[in-house]
Amino acid sequence: MKRIVSFVLIGMMSLGVFAGCTKTQTEEKKPEEAVVTQPVENQEPPQQEDQDVKKVEGIYIGQIDGNSIEVQVDGEPMVFWMEDIGKVVDGLEDKEKISIHYKEENGQLKLTKIEKLD
């Protein structure tokens, strides 16, 4: 009889520990307020975003999927991505010379601008 009582007590204590480890309340995230800043007169706005953007020229190989294209740059294939890229490259033909503006984001090359070259 003592064993049964001991097992029941141990079981109840274990359930109490597991119940205490669970999260019962959901946190409500407050939306971040957008802060609009005006540049001070005679002071240039920060150029941080433009510093991250890189520019290369290459040959457009083609669209890989709905978000990615392949471009040959200095003889090496490179993959650039952008959401719904099909709309951006719709008028491009394979093997056309292009200029690409991109930035590295999470180890991927995110396309910011593409131009057809003559």
TACORJO-V324440 format. One record per pair of residues at least 24 apart in sequence whose C-alpha atoms are under 6 Angstrom apart, sorted by the first residue. I is the first residue (numbers start at 1). GAP is how many residues later the second one is. Records with the same first field share a line. If there is no record, write none. Layout:
# TACORJO-V324440
I = GAP ; GAP
This chain:
# TACORJO-V324440
52 = 51
53 = 49 ; 50
54 = 47 ; 48 ; 49
55 = 45 ; 46
56 = 43 ; 44
57 = 41 ; 42
58 = 39 ; 40
59 = 36 ; 37 ; 38
60 = 34 ; 35 ; 36
61 = 33 ; 34
62 = 32
80 = 29 ; 30 ; 31
81 = 29 ; 30
82 = 28 ; 29
